[in-house]
């Protein structure tokens, strides 16, 4: 029962927060209709969002997570969050009752998804919303909870500033990832001096301007590589003049080359 599709059906308007079951899993199927934006909102239940096809970004109270295909993001119950995606998006959304003692993370995080976890999400999405408790369906849900709780956390997080001037600058940088202008140019665009920009971004993100921008580039690179783009295409889209210069930045930030990073992700799956 997809909650995101075009056009929505009656089942898609079902409110997961109102269903008294440990987990309510729904499918996501959005045709390629352009940019998708769900503004800041919150759920009573925790949310485990798996991306099968496409990619999305999720901002949760001061942090940005990029979720590439075959990865997922965990959003604790009550956390204020917004979701953005471009183009087609397919996946699964599991809403988890917050009162359960499951060992789930207390903060938002990106996680890798094993084949077993993926299949459990697919199977649980076919269950009735009010599935019978105490039988085979409850046992399947219990295993799904265990797999979500034990999923490996991935480092695909970027701190986001709250200062309005920095937020406007950050939005421009996210919309134009190939723009490699220097910090003094970005400072002027934000209406700040270079020194003030350096001080503010360090105070609000714990990173220097250059490190923050490198981190943003790595997150875009992971998303695009996971979607099938070549290293050459990613280097071009991030504004690098050559593959070696892009690979150096990627290695400096993650400790491994882009090719090895993606190979390790696939080997874990």
Backbone bond lengths (Angstrom), bond angles and torsions (degrees), N, CA, C in turn:
res aa  C-N    CA-C-N  psi(-1)  N-CA   C-N-CA  omega(-1)  CA-C   N-CA-C  phi
1 X - - - 1.464 - - 1.525 109.52 -
2 X 1.334 118.62 90.57 1.456 121.25 -176.82 1.514 112.15 -64.72
3 X 1.331 117.18 142.49 1.467 120.40 176.09 1.516 110.81 -98.88
4 X 1.328 116.69 -14.86 1.452 120.15 -179.94 1.515 108.43 -128.11
5 X 1.330 116.91 108.17 1.448 120.80 176.48 1.515 107.78 -159.20
6 X 1.299 116.21 -178.39 1.458 120.82 -178.46 1.522 109.32 -136.10
7 X 1.350 117.88 113.94 1.462 127.61 -2.01 1.523 111.27 -86.37
8 X 1.351 119.24 163.65 1.460 121.03 179.38 1.521 111.45 -71.24
9 X 1.317 116.32 147.11 1.456 121.62 176.92 1.524 108.58 -104.89
10 X 1.319 116.22 176.83 1.459 120.51 -179.69 1.528 110.78 -61.75
11 X 1.354 116.89 -40.70 1.465 119.37 -179.32 1.508 111.52 -66.77
12 X 1.338 117.83 -27.49 1.447 121.30 -179.24 1.524 111.66 -70.67
13 X 1.340 116.80 -19.63 1.461 120.55 179.69 1.526 111.50 -89.68
14 X 1.314 116.45 5.47 1.457 121.34 177.80 1.523 110.48 -63.28
15 X 1.333 117.39 136.07 1.455 121.93 -179.51 1.524 109.39 -93.72
16 X 1.353 118.48 108.17 1.474 120.13 -178.31 1.519 112.99 -60.61
17 X 1.348 117.63 -30.49 1.464 120.19 -178.39 1.526 112.07 -63.92
18 X 1.314 116.27 -24.06 1.463 119.78 -177.72 1.515 114.24 -89.95
19 X 1.336 117.92 -1.65 1.463 121.72 -177.95 1.522 109.13 -97.68
20 X 1.303 117.74 118.66 1.464 122.81 -175.50 1.529 110.92 -86.64
21 X 1.298 115.04 71.23 1.451 122.53 174.36 1.530 107.57 -135.61
22 X 1.352 118.01 153.02 1.476 120.02 -178.42 1.517 113.17 -55.92
23 X 1.337 116.82 -40.91 1.464 121.64 179.06 1.522 109.19 -139.31
24 X 1.313 115.28 137.96 1.463 121.83 169.63 1.524 106.20 -120.84
25 X 1.334 117.29 115.35 1.465 121.71 -178.27 1.516 110.02 -109.08
26 X 1.325 115.43 131.91 1.464 120.76 179.49 1.515 108.83 -130.58
27 X 1.318 116.70 151.07 1.449 121.58 178.15 1.519 111.59 -86.49
28 X 1.315 115.61 157.80 1.462 122.86 176.02 1.519 107.57 -120.65
29 X 1.317 116.99 127.97 1.460 120.69 177.16 1.516 108.25 -146.36
30 X 1.328 116.35 98.77 1.458 121.48 -178.87 1.520 108.49 -116.21
31 X 1.324 116.54 122.27 1.455 120.75 177.76 1.522 109.47 -66.47
32 X 1.317 115.91 162.98 1.466 120.18 -177.85 1.520 109.42 -74.63
33 X 1.317 115.32 92.64 1.466 120.74 -174.31 1.520 112.11 -119.73
34 X 1.311 117.65 15.67 1.457 120.28 179.87 1.504 112.27 106.41
35 X 1.317 116.39 -149.34 1.451 120.77 -175.08 1.526 111.01 -83.58
36 X 1.324 115.45 133.25 1.463 122.29 -179.42 1.514 108.10 -111.86
37 X 1.317 117.29 126.24 1.459 121.30 179.61 1.521 109.58 -134.94
38 X 1.322 116.21 126.31 1.461 122.36 173.06 1.519 106.18 -114.71
39 X 1.317 116.60 113.26 1.464 121.67 -173.15 1.529 110.84 -66.38
40 X 1.330 115.56 172.51 1.462 121.39 -176.67 1.524 111.21 -55.68
41 X 1.313 115.40 131.26 1.458 123.23 179.98 1.520 107.52 -157.92
42 X 1.312 117.10 177.20 1.460 120.73 178.41 1.528 109.85 -147.00
43 X 1.332 115.60 155.58 1.459 122.86 176.32 1.525 109.04 -119.80
44 X 1.318 115.53 150.88 1.466 118.99 172.72 1.528 109.75 -66.21
45 X 1.314 116.02 -38.67 1.458 121.13 -178.96 1.528 111.01 -86.53
46 X 1.330 114.96 155.46 1.458 120.13 170.54 1.519 109.60 -69.93
47 X 1.325 116.42 158.12 1.463 121.13 -175.80 1.525 110.31 -131.07
48 X 1.330 115.60 124.84 1.461 122.34 176.12 1.517 106.79 -113.30
49 X 1.333 116.40 110.59 1.456 121.80 -171.88 1.522 110.54 -112.38
50 X 1.328 116.67 111.83 1.460 123.41 178.57 1.515 109.95 -97.48
51 X 1.332 116.65 131.32 1.463 122.18 175.76 1.523 108.48 -100.81
52 X 1.312 117.21 119.16 1.457 122.56 176.28 1.533 111.05 -92.23
53 X 1.316 116.32 -45.59 1.459 121.81 179.31 1.516 108.92 -137.05
54 X 1.330 115.27 142.04 1.449 119.99 -174.34 1.524 109.89 88.82
55 X 1.295 116.13 -167.14 1.466 121.49 178.09 1.517 107.75 -156.48
56 X 1.317 115.32 154.10 1.460 119.03 179.60 1.518 110.02 -141.82
57 X 1.312 114.19 163.92 1.459 120.64 172.55 1.510 107.61 -116.94
58 X 1.322 115.29 144.11 1.458 121.24 -178.22 1.517 108.39 -131.60
59 X 1.318 116.49 121.21 1.459 120.48 177.77 1.524 108.82 -104.54
60 X 1.327 115.65 126.74 1.458 121.64 -177.30 1.518 108.93 -132.05
61 X 1.322 117.00 105.85 1.463 123.53 170.80 1.538 113.25 39.52
62 X 1.315 115.34 66.23 1.457 120.15 173.69 1.516 115.75 92.28
63 X 1.321 118.43 4.93 1.459 120.52 178.56 1.508 111.22 -138.64
64 X 1.336 115.85 149.14 1.456 121.87 177.27 1.524 108.76 -116.03
65 X 1.326 116.13 132.39 1.460 121.81 176.23 1.520 108.85 -119.41
66 X 1.331 117.06 130.22 1.452 122.29 171.82 1.530 107.22 -97.40
67 X 1.319 116.66 127.70 1.462 120.89 -177.20 1.525 108.87 -115.39
68 X 1.339 117.91 101.63 1.466 120.67 179.09 1.519 110.98 -79.83
69 X 1.340 117.59 172.16 1.464 120.13 178.06 1.527 112.15 -56.84
70 X 1.341 114.51 142.72 1.463 124.17 178.17 1.519 112.93 69.38
71 X 1.340 115.83 18.60 1.461 121.58 171.67 1.527 108.22 -122.68
72 X 1.321 116.47 174.96 1.457 120.45 -177.40 1.522 109.90 -145.44
73 X 1.318 115.39 164.04 1.452 121.51 175.13 1.523 108.22 -127.45
74 X 1.329 116.44 139.28 1.461 122.69 176.83 1.519 108.55 -105.53
75 X 1.346 116.60 126.59 1.463 122.80 179.86 1.525 107.39 -120.74
76 X 1.333 119.12 111.92 1.461 120.52 -178.63 1.527 112.28 -60.70
77 X 1.308 116.40 154.45 1.453 121.18 177.41 1.520 111.49 -58.68
78 X 1.336 116.14 136.65 1.455 121.50 178.28 1.511 114.72 87.30
79 X 1.337 118.77 -8.68 1.466 121.07 -178.01 1.528 110.19 -76.16
80 X 1.319 116.28 132.00 1.460 121.80 177.91 1.524 108.29 -75.77
81 X 1.336 117.51 127.26 1.457 119.95 -175.58 1.524 111.73 -150.65
82 X 1.331 115.01 156.88 1.466 122.97 176.09 1.517 108.09 -131.82
83 X 1.338 116.03 148.66 1.459 121.66 -176.54 1.521 109.44 -127.10
84 X 1.339 115.73 136.54 1.462 121.47 177.04 1.523 109.36 -133.29
85 X 1.334 116.14 143.22 1.466 121.72 175.79 1.517 107.82 -150.99
86 X 1.315 115.35 159.09 1.458 121.24 177.29 1.514 108.92 -126.24
87 X 1.338 116.30 129.12 1.451 119.71 178.36 1.511 112.79 82.69
88 X 1.331 115.12 -158.64 1.466 120.95 -176.53 1.523 110.81 -68.48
89 X 1.309 115.77 146.60 1.466 121.17 178.88 1.519 108.60 -144.38
90 X 1.325 116.25 127.91 1.457 121.79 175.16 1.520 109.26 -132.31
91 X 1.319 116.09 143.53 1.454 119.08 179.13 1.510 111.71 175.00
92 X 1.331 115.20 -160.48 1.462 121.41 -177.95 1.522 109.93 -139.62
93 X 1.308 114.92 143.11 1.450 123.14 -174.61 1.526 108.28 -123.74
94 X 1.334 116.98 112.27 1.465 120.61 178.59 1.519 109.31 -107.01
95 X 1.320 116.44 122.02 1.456 122.58 178.27 1.525 108.36 -99.42
96 X 1.344 116.44 121.48 1.460 122.24 -170.51 1.528 110.46 -109.39
97 X 1.307 116.46 130.09 1.467 121.97 178.87 1.532 109.53 -59.92
98 X 1.332 118.89 123.69 1.471 120.86 -174.63 1.516 114.49 -69.18
99 X 1.327 118.99 -19.03 1.464 120.82 -177.21 1.523 112.63 -78.46
100 X 1.323 117.30 -9.07 1.463 120.40 -178.42 1.520 110.61 -72.22
101 X 1.330 116.44 139.05 1.463 121.49 176.07 1.530 107.85 -91.06
102 X 1.350 116.21 81.46 1.459 121.19 -171.19 1.521 113.49 -109.06
103 X 1.327 118.03 -7.10 1.455 119.62 -176.30 1.504 113.60 75.95
104 X 1.331 117.86 16.77 1.457 121.19 178.62 1.526 110.39 -70.60
105 X 1.348 118.01 151.24 1.470 120.46 -178.35 1.522 112.35 -58.58
106 X 1.317 115.73 147.13 1.465 121.26 178.95 1.516 111.72 -84.57
107 X 1.337 117.55 -11.31 1.459 122.00 -179.09 1.520 109.25 -126.78
108 X 1.328 115.29 163.06 1.453 120.45 178.80 1.529 110.30 -65.25
109 X 1.335 116.76 143.65 1.463 120.69 177.32 1.519 109.74 -159.83
110 X 1.339 115.87 155.06 1.460 122.05 172.04 1.518 108.22 -92.11
111 X 1.325 117.38 143.94 1.466 120.92 -178.41 1.516 109.96 -136.24
112 X 1.339 115.89 151.70 1.459 120.68 172.96 1.527 108.43 -82.28
113 X 1.324 115.98 155.81 1.460 121.13 -173.58 1.524 109.27 -121.14
114 X 1.324 116.71 121.34 1.460 121.71 177.67 1.529 109.47 -78.34
115 X 1.327 117.82 160.66 1.475 119.70 176.04 1.526 112.66 -57.41
116 X 1.352 117.00 -37.61 1.463 119.57 178.82 1.517 110.99 -63.40
117 X 1.319 117.38 -46.18 1.464 120.60 179.84 1.521 110.54 -61.37
118 X 1.319 117.03 -42.41 1.463 120.44 178.77 1.523 111.39 -60.37
119 X 1.331 116.69 -45.95 1.465 119.91 -178.93 1.519 111.89 -66.67
120 X 1.318 117.26 -35.72 1.465 120.18 177.36 1.528 110.92 -65.13
121 X 1.331 117.18 -39.76 1.467 120.26 177.03 1.527 110.74 -63.56
122 X 1.330 116.25 -43.75 1.462 120.00 179.23 1.529 110.51 -61.31
123 X 1.334 116.00 -44.49 1.471 119.95 -178.77 1.525 110.99 -67.00
124 X 1.330 117.43 -41.93 1.468 119.65 -177.70 1.522 111.64 -68.43
125 X 1.343 117.17 -25.83 1.462 119.92 178.71 1.525 111.97 -68.37
126 X 1.337 116.93 -19.34 1.468 120.20 179.59 1.530 112.24 -88.49
127 X 1.331 117.38 -5.95 1.462 120.36 179.55 1.531 110.56 -73.14
128 X 1.321 117.86 151.93 1.469 119.61 171.71 1.529 110.10 -61.61
129 X 1.315 116.72 151.45 1.466 119.94 179.73 1.531 110.63 -56.15
130 X 1.331 116.72 -45.16 1.471 121.16 178.32 1.531 108.86 -103.49
131 X 1.342 116.11 65.56 1.461 119.81 -179.44 1.532 109.91 -65.50
132 X 1.330 114.86 155.00 1.469 120.76 -177.62 1.525 109.33 -69.51
133 X 1.315 115.82 128.45 1.461 120.35 179.72 1.530 110.33 -87.52
134 X 1.361 113.91 148.56 1.448 119.46 176.81 1.509 114.59 95.14
135 X 1.346 117.70 -1.37 1.458 120.14 -178.62 1.518 112.10 -119.52
136 X 1.339 115.43 -153.09 1.460 121.44 -176.46 1.530 111.57 -62.09
137 X 1.321 117.26 -36.38 1.466 119.87 -178.84 1.522 111.02 -66.16
138 X 1.318 117.23 -39.04 1.467 120.68 177.20 1.527 111.18 -65.89
139 X 1.333 116.50 -36.76 1.463 119.53 178.98 1.529 110.79 -66.77
140 X 1.327 116.87 -38.58 1.465 120.40 176.71 1.529 110.40 -62.23
141 X 1.320 116.27 -43.82 1.460 120.93 179.85 1.534 110.81 -63.80
142 X 1.323 117.33 -37.43 1.466 120.73 179.07 1.523 110.84 -63.42
143 X 1.334 116.63 -41.09 1.473 119.96 177.36 1.522 110.11 -65.80
144 X 1.329 116.58 -40.22 1.462 120.57 177.94 1.526 110.69 -59.82
145 X 1.324 117.51 -43.03 1.461 120.91 177.57 1.523 111.41 -59.89
146 X 1.326 116.70 -43.62 1.467 120.64 179.03 1.527 111.05 -61.61
147 X 1.326 116.99 -41.16 1.466 120.93 -178.58 1.530 111.38 -68.85
148 X 1.318 117.50 -38.72 1.467 120.20 177.23 1.528 110.06 -63.90
149 X 1.339 115.78 -43.74 1.462 120.21 -177.89 1.528 112.26 -65.05
150 X 1.340 117.52 -29.93 1.465 120.63 -176.91 1.521 113.09 -97.61
151 X 1.325 118.16 4.48 1.466 121.32 -178.84 1.534 110.60 -62.99
152 X 1.323 116.34 143.79 1.460 122.32 -176.74 1.532 110.49 -76.39
153 X 1.335 115.90 126.41 1.469 121.15 179.82 1.525 109.52 -74.52
154 X 1.352 116.38 135.40 1.454 122.25 178.27 1.528 109.83 -109.83
155 X 1.322 115.58 151.00 1.460 120.91 -177.12 1.524 109.97 -93.57
156 X 1.328 116.11 74.93 1.465 121.47 179.84 1.525 109.93 -121.50
157 X 1.321 115.27 41.43 1.458 122.16 -175.13 1.520 110.95 -112.18
158 X 1.313 116.10 141.80 1.462 121.96 177.14 1.522 108.68 -131.32
159 X 1.348 118.81 120.13 1.468 119.88 176.88 1.527 110.51 -62.20
160 X 1.311 115.86 140.36 1.469 120.81 -179.37 1.523 109.91 -116.06
161 X 1.349 117.32 134.39 1.467 120.33 179.28 1.517 111.46 -74.43
162 X 1.328 116.25 158.00 1.464 120.97 177.15 1.528 112.35 -104.42
163 X 1.348 117.47 -18.26 1.456 120.88 178.42 1.537 110.08 -58.74
164 X 1.327 116.88 130.65 1.464 121.09 -174.08 1.522 112.57 -60.80
165 X 1.332 117.48 -36.98 1.463 120.36 179.95 1.526 110.48 -67.57
166 X 1.314 115.88 -41.33 1.457 119.17 177.61 1.526 111.41 -69.08
167 X 1.321 117.56 -36.68 1.457 120.34 179.89 1.521 110.88 -61.81
168 X 1.338 116.43 -41.03 1.460 119.07 178.78 1.529 110.22 -64.62
169 X 1.313 116.85 -41.87 1.459 120.85 177.75 1.525 110.89 -62.53
170 X 1.326 116.62 -43.78 1.455 121.52 -179.29 1.525 111.04 -62.72
171 X 1.319 116.85 -41.46 1.463 120.50 178.49 1.522 111.18 -61.04
172 X 1.338 116.85 -40.07 1.468 120.76 177.12 1.520 110.92 -65.38
173 X 1.326 117.37 -39.26 1.459 120.89 179.80 1.522 111.30 -67.80
174 X 1.319 117.09 -38.35 1.460 120.70 178.57 1.524 110.77 -68.10
175 X 1.333 116.36 -37.69 1.467 120.13 179.37 1.524 112.30 -73.29
176 X 1.348 118.18 -22.03 1.467 122.17 -177.34 1.529 109.68 -131.71
177 X 1.338 118.01 69.43 1.467 120.33 -175.14 1.528 114.12 -64.29
178 X 1.349 118.38 -17.25 1.465 120.70 179.71 1.528 112.31 -86.02
179 X 1.310 117.19 -4.48 1.469 120.75 -179.14 1.525 109.29 -77.35
180 X 1.330 117.34 108.33 1.465 122.47 -174.96 1.526 111.89 -102.57
181 X 1.309 117.96 27.22 1.458 120.01 -178.12 1.524 111.63 -61.61
182 X 1.320 114.75 154.52 1.460 120.79 -176.21 1.527 111.52 -72.76
183 X 1.334 115.76 167.88 1.456 120.81 -176.86 1.526 111.34 -63.19
184 X 1.333 118.99 -36.22 1.462 119.58 -179.09 1.527 111.20 -65.39
185 X 1.349 117.34 -33.83 1.467 120.58 176.97 1.526 110.03 -67.69
186 X 1.339 116.82 -45.08 1.465 119.80 179.07 1.523 110.96 -65.61
187 X 1.328 117.51 -34.62 1.461 120.58 177.39 1.531 110.60 -61.76
188 X 1.323 116.41 -43.91 1.468 119.48 179.27 1.529 110.73 -64.81
189 X 1.321 117.07 -38.70 1.461 119.98 179.11 1.526 111.58 -65.13
190 X 1.328 116.16 -28.67 1.467 120.82 178.70 1.521 112.12 -88.58
191 X 1.336 116.95 -2.45 1.462 120.58 -178.29 1.510 112.86 74.27
192 X 1.331 116.56 31.77 1.458 121.98 -177.36 1.514 110.19 -127.25
193 X 1.330 115.47 160.99 1.455 118.99 168.82 1.530 108.14 -80.27
194 X 1.311 116.69 160.02 1.461 120.00 179.72 1.529 110.93 -60.78
195 X 1.329 115.98 -39.17 1.460 119.57 -179.81 1.533 111.41 -65.63
196 X 1.348 115.98 -41.62 1.463 119.67 179.82 1.521 111.13 -65.76
197 X 1.335 116.83 -40.80 1.461 120.22 177.57 1.531 110.47 -60.08
198 X 1.327 116.25 -46.17 1.465 120.44 -179.29 1.524 110.66 -60.33
199 X 1.326 116.56 -41.75 1.458 120.31 -178.44 1.532 111.27 -68.52
200 X 1.342 116.37 -44.46 1.458 120.29 -176.34 1.530 112.07 -66.50
201 X 1.325 117.05 -45.00 1.462 118.28 -175.55 1.524 110.96 -69.39
202 X 1.324 117.13 -32.59 1.468 119.36 176.19 1.520 110.48 -68.95
203 X 1.321 116.33 -40.75 1.462 120.32 -179.82 1.535 111.68 -65.25
204 X 1.326 116.99 -38.08 1.457 119.60 -172.30 1.522 114.43 -93.43
205 X 1.328 117.59 -19.20 1.467 119.11 -178.75 1.520 113.33 -121.20
206 X 1.337 117.00 -14.90 1.455 119.83 -175.98 1.519 112.90 76.88
207 X 1.333 117.55 11.16 1.456 122.68 -179.00 1.518 110.47 -129.59
208 X 1.330 115.64 154.04 1.463 119.81 170.73 1.526 108.69 -73.41
209 X 1.334 115.71 165.74 1.465 119.78 179.30 1.524 110.72 -58.75
210 X 1.334 118.06 -46.63 1.463 120.77 -176.68 1.525 111.48 -65.73
211 X 1.334 116.39 -40.26 1.463 118.97 179.66 1.518 110.88 -67.60
212 X 1.331 117.10 -39.95 1.461 120.87 179.39 1.529 109.92 -62.68
213 X 1.336 116.59 -44.12 1.460 119.55 -179.42 1.526 111.52 -66.68
214 X 1.335 117.05 -37.67 1.461 119.62 175.81 1.522 110.68 -61.99
215 X 1.321 115.40 -42.43 1.466 120.25 179.64 1.524 110.92 -62.23
216 X 1.315 117.20 -40.82 1.459 121.47 176.55 1.520 109.95 -61.35
217 X 1.343 116.82 -43.72 1.453 120.31 178.94 1.518 112.70 -61.30
218 X 1.333 117.08 -40.27 1.463 120.70 178.90 1.522 110.49 -64.12
219 X 1.318 117.84 -40.22 1.456 120.51 -179.40 1.528 111.30 -64.83
220 X 1.345 116.30 -42.17 1.459 119.02 174.84 1.521 110.65 -63.16
221 X 1.339 117.12 -42.00 1.458 121.31 -178.58 1.521 111.23 -60.81
222 X 1.320 117.38 -45.09 1.463 121.00 179.39 1.528 110.33 -61.43
223 X 1.311 116.66 -42.83 1.457 120.58 179.66 1.528 111.04 -61.67
224 X 1.333 116.46 -47.27 1.463 119.79 -177.03 1.519 112.25 -71.05
225 X 1.332 117.74 -40.05 1.467 120.82 178.60 1.524 110.39 -63.33
226 X 1.332 116.49 -41.40 1.461 120.15 178.85 1.519 111.39 -65.27
227 X 1.333 116.44 -26.46 1.459 120.85 177.80 1.512 113.87 -83.36
228 X 1.343 117.84 -1.08 1.453 120.98 175.56 1.512 115.77 107.05
229 X 1.343 118.41 0.68 1.461 120.62 178.99 1.528 110.33 -69.94
230 X 1.330 116.54 149.84 1.456 120.63 176.51 1.524 110.21 -80.50
231 X 1.333 116.33 163.05 1.464 120.28 177.70 1.524 110.29 -61.35
232 X 1.343 116.90 -37.90 1.462 120.56 177.53 1.524 111.21 -60.97
233 X 1.338 116.82 -44.70 1.468 120.93 179.94 1.525 110.87 -63.16
234 X 1.330 116.27 -42.54 1.462 119.73 -179.78 1.523 110.88 -64.98
235 X 1.331 117.11 -43.65 1.463 120.63 178.52 1.525 110.46 -59.05
236 X 1.328 117.06 -42.90 1.465 120.56 179.11 1.529 111.38 -64.81
237 X 1.343 116.21 -44.10 1.466 120.40 -176.64 1.521 112.58 -68.93
238 X 1.332 116.57 -20.20 1.460 120.63 176.96 1.530 111.93 -95.83
239 X 1.330 117.44 3.90 1.460 121.39 174.50 1.514 115.16 82.74
240 X 1.339 117.50 17.07 1.467 119.62 178.74 1.525 109.60 -87.39
241 X 1.334 116.31 143.74 1.453 121.03 -177.28 1.520 112.78 -76.92
242 X 1.321 117.37 -20.54 1.454 120.05 -178.18 1.526 109.98 -151.35
243 X 1.329 115.48 161.58 1.461 120.89 175.97 1.527 111.14 -63.38
244 X 1.354 119.62 -44.00 1.469 118.90 -179.11 1.526 113.57 -58.50
245 X 1.343 117.60 -39.35 1.465 119.03 -179.45 1.527 110.72 -67.42
246 X 1.336 117.20 -38.24 1.461 120.33 176.10 1.528 110.57 -67.02
247 X 1.338 116.94 -44.60 1.467 121.05 -178.37 1.517 111.39 -63.18
248 X 1.349 116.92 -35.56 1.465 120.55 177.56 1.519 110.63 -63.15
249 X 1.339 116.27 -45.21 1.467 120.16 177.90 1.517 110.68 -61.50
250 X 1.333 117.07 -44.06 1.456 121.37 -177.82 1.529 110.62 -63.50
251 X 1.334 115.54 -44.20 1.463 120.23 -179.31 1.528 111.42 -66.38
252 X 1.325 116.36 -38.26 1.458 120.68 -179.93 1.539 110.59 -63.87
253 X 1.317 116.18 -33.66 1.466 120.71 -177.17 1.519 112.82 -84.48
254 X 1.336 117.45 -39.57 1.467 121.10 -173.72 1.528 113.60 -105.85
255 X 1.330 117.02 -18.76 1.464 120.41 -178.01 1.508 114.26 91.67
256 X 1.339 117.78 -7.18 1.468 121.80 178.87 1.520 109.34 -138.03
257 X 1.336 116.49 165.65 1.460 121.40 177.99 1.527 110.17 -73.98
258 X 1.345 118.18 160.93 1.474 119.88 177.83 1.522 112.58 -57.39
259 X 1.357 116.97 -42.81 1.452 120.02 -179.08 1.517 112.19 -63.14
260 X 1.322 116.39 -43.36 1.460 119.54 -179.67 1.526 111.21 -68.60
261 X 1.325 116.72 -38.62 1.468 120.64 179.34 1.527 110.05 -57.51
262 X 1.344 116.65 -48.01 1.454 119.55 -178.28 1.523 111.23 -70.61
263 X 1.354 117.88 -36.06 1.458 120.84 178.25 1.525 110.69 -62.63
264 X 1.333 117.39 -39.50 1.457 120.80 178.72 1.531 111.62 -66.98
265 X 1.315 117.09 -36.53 1.469 120.55 176.52 1.526 110.46 -62.21
266 X 1.333 116.69 -44.96 1.455 119.96 -178.53 1.526 110.83 -70.05
267 X 1.330 117.78 -35.66 1.464 119.71 -179.84 1.521 110.76 -67.80
268 X 1.347 117.65 -33.00 1.467 119.78 177.55 1.519 110.56 -66.60
269 X 1.347 116.64 -30.88 1.451 118.89 178.99 1.512 111.69 -81.85
